[in-house]
């Protein structure tokens, strides 16, 4: 099939790089190109985060929930559950209102109809956590106050 | 380099729970060390879970995630014996991945 050994070598090189490209396609950086989200991570105030994301969240319908302890003894490790099951879900953003970098995580729905995750986060002081869901029908938010007895800045 | 992701995946019905323990300092860049010098930021930035070509979960994270975090994601689109690729990249460009085989519950 191949005229020369050189062709064969080139073919196998091409195949190898194609394999690498597929692997790279699965790598996070290759699929993430969302400038609004990147800008939101640079914001230092909650209002700026929401402005960067371009959302003005309304009170959430059922299907969006944040599960957090009322009182966390250690602000360096606060267990948080986030759940979102809304039509046309695009992503959820978890915001610690008094954290120096308010935006903690953005979870993308990809092709899934729901997001259901548990995270461990840092909180410097007692504050509200806000979970914002972006859907094709607009943005929604729920919030939950967590009291911190030992701050998470040293974490 | 030592493996920094540990994880397992268990499926029950149409939902698969992927639990991960990622060993990472997750420095947010705001802390100072004992000498008062700022500790540079070094935290997880991107995390994905994929089944073959299908991305099941994708997250963008800040330094607000705990050190050595335990994370759990419940996703659709995987069944027993599927091999899921878990991959992260941090703010220093380090990339790590782990393949976990989905177990039946």
Interface residues (C-beta under 8 A of the other chain):
Chain A: X22 X25 X26 X27 X28 X29 X31 X32 X34 X37 X38 X41 X76 X77 X78 X96 X99 X100 X101 X103 X104 X105 X106 X107 X108 X110 X111 X112 X113 X114 X116 X117 X118 X119 X120 X121 X122 X152 X153 X154 X155
Chain B: X15 X28 X30 X31 X45 X46 X47 X48 X50 X53 X54 X55 X56 X57 X58 X59 X60 X61 X62 X63 X64 X65 X66 X67 X69 X70 X71 X72 X73 X74 X75 X76 X77 X85 X87 X88 X89 X95
